[in-house]
């Protein structure tokens, strides 16, 4: 009996020494930082790794190529970004590290599963979040658009002394969410449309009542977003005469996101790093850092999760700064609002840039009954 046991142990030792797969350990770090996104490659929606903001690695194809080497165990490649985010902290990130290490370390940047960013279509990174939560008026400079320096200083001091709790609103997802390069559409007759560049926090773990101290534990990463807004309001009459947030925030194409997501380990603390800006036809109209925020990101997460459970892939946008159309920023068009033909670039340093062209919806079907949202000019005068 003892002889059989010793023989079995000896055979196990030989097998272990002869089998690299049994002694291989997953990579615990990446050879270089990466971002993740969703791209149209060969006519199909594909999740990819972004290297140097220039190269896209098809994760599924790269994973298949990696597993040809018996040193690597089988790991299912994510079918979409929601699956990638949900599995990231449960081992998938180490496989992504291995893919990057293999491509970079073995000089495989020319492999057939690596594409130039200019050769693929850029889709929204998450298709689609179950909800987009947005912080309203969360920058001191946005709370006092068009103010003098003295008025802004006074208003800022008042807000610091009485911050209250954040104000959040929901924005539609599918239909509103578009990726970089897609057109922003001005709805028919709606001529008071403006821009708001925002940092978007992408959740990686579900949670309810997440304390500010634990907030970053639930974050997957960060992306660039715009909260395109319709300031035309609703016509008089009927129920409700105040603000209509669905009108203001809910149109198609009004939630650009992307161009990709930076996992949190490659970005750092956004409250120390955030630098966001927005340029229209070459004119910088917005620029801000996190120090201008009224409620910081951990506080926003605590507040949002006290209302509703957040899930992987959900998005929380942290608000915008001064420099919106409400502040009547003048551009070549002479308008404080977006005009057809203008180009927008929304950038967050260390993440990337959203690029869009503004187009106008110039007609509507002729069989509508009149229950549709009317043109702003039909009930408001003045301005553009």
ABEGO torsion letter per residue (X at the ends): XAAAAAAAAAAAAAAAAABAAAABBBBABBABBBBBBBBBBGGBBBBBBBBGGABBBBAAAAAAAAAABAABBBBBBBABAAAAAAAAAAGAAAAAAAAAAAAAAAGAAABAABBBAAABBBBBABOBBABBBBBBGABAAAABBGBBAAAAAAAAAAAAABAEBBBBBBBBBBGABBBBGBBBBBBBGBABBBBBBBBBBBBABBBBGBBAAAAAAABABBBBBBBBBBAAEBBBEEBEABBBAAAAAABBGABBBOABBBBAAAAEBAAAABBBBBBBGGBBABBBBAAABABBAAAAAAAAAAABBBBBGBBBBAEBBBGBAAAGBBBAAGBABBBBGBBBBBBBBGAEBBBBBBBBBABBBAABAGABBBBAAAABBEEX
